[in-house]
Amino acid sequence: ELARRNAELQIEVTERKRAEERLLEQDRRKDEFLAMLAHELRNPLASIANALAALKLSAIAPHPLHGAMSRQLALLVRLIDDLLDVARIRRGKLALKVGQSTLNATLDAAIETVFPLLKRGEHPLNVRRLPADVLLHVDHERLSQVFSNLLNNATKYSDAYSPIDIEVSINADWIEVAVIDRGIGLTAEQCEQIFGLFAQVDTALERSRGGLGIGLTLARHIVDMHGGELMATSDGLGRGSRFIVRLPFQPVPSLAAPNTPGYAPSAPCRVLIVDDNVDSADSLAVLLQLLGHETRCIYDARAAAKEAETFSPDVIFLDIGMPGMSGYDVARQLRAQPLVALTGWGQPEDRKRTSEAGFDHHLVKPTDPQAIERILRELKPRIRTRT
């Protein structure tokens, strides 16, 4: 009897182990699918973003629909980024880039991100700041993402014209930022449930107002990584909500004003664009031409080295995932040239690989003209300026 029972237990353990391995493999394939989906979506989005930027630069007065198209494009990019962030969290690969940032700069970046939503819903935004700005040791982009997710949530569940408040308070150990709305409110149970992955306050309402139900999950995880807390409170349904971000704070004796040089166009350059996606390459070429640069496009990576020799570019923008010959292979042939990876792959391991291959910069599609111009200015010491 004992031997039979031991044999049954061994079979049960083996089957359980195999089931766990199948789940891990399914999880890995799901993450790979999300990464591939993001890459495939970024290529057409890049063409749209380049075309919109070119239209804005070439038009004396932007078309009334231009703003709406730009906002919807930004929303699509944000949804893709959120999906990838969730995959990174599940694999424990979401990392912070901690540096110095002022609280006001972080809040202002978040407000700028959601400004179109505030404007569309005509929500008055009341920001109660500290008397003096404070310096934080945080990941500026990620913390700004937290505040923009909370503000986005507030606009989503508030009626038009409903005010939204941001209140900042501080003590010796903590700094608190509260985002307060007067929207649909929450039950005591929902105050914790809403931070679950894909959680929905109300299924019908969620479908009518959009979203994936992952913004608050990401926000809490990012705050946790900073050693802080994110909590929600509400006086009940129909009585609004308060989301509180609490971060550890160490006083700084004095705060120097950050040196933030204004945007300025780079000197004219010869730019070679290598991308098998014709629309993506051509739209970027038009955009760069409007910014004062000379461009040439190549759609076959195998012809890139020869074209670089005849065109003599100052900088080369290279796609990575091309048929026949990858961007990494092209980079190995053109190491002496300033190289910029312009690709739909944007995870940390992708950036590491392009850096190791000899690329000077890594841009994720779709990008914006200011990011391109900033890179061209940074590469200026290596670029032969044309007059």
Secondary structure, DSSP 4 states (H G I P E B T S, - for coil): -HHHHHHHHHHHHHHHHHHHHHHHHHHHHHHHHHHHHHHHHHHHHHHHHHHHHHHHHH-SS--TTHHHHHHHHHHHHHHHHHHHHHHHHHHT------EEEEHHHHHHHHHHHHHHHHHHHT--EEEE--SS--EEEE-HHHHHHHHHHHHHHHHHTS-TT--EEEEEEE-SSEEEEEEEE-SS---TTHHHHTTSTT--S-HHHHHHH---S-HHHHHHHHHHHTT-EEEEE-SSTTS-EEEEEEEE----S--PPP--PPP-PPPP-EEEEE-S-HHHHHHHHHHHHHTT-EEEEES-GGGHHHHHHHH--SEEEE-SS-SSS-HHHHHHH-TTS-EEEEES--SHHHHHHHHHHT-SEEEESS--HHHHHHHHHHTGGGS----
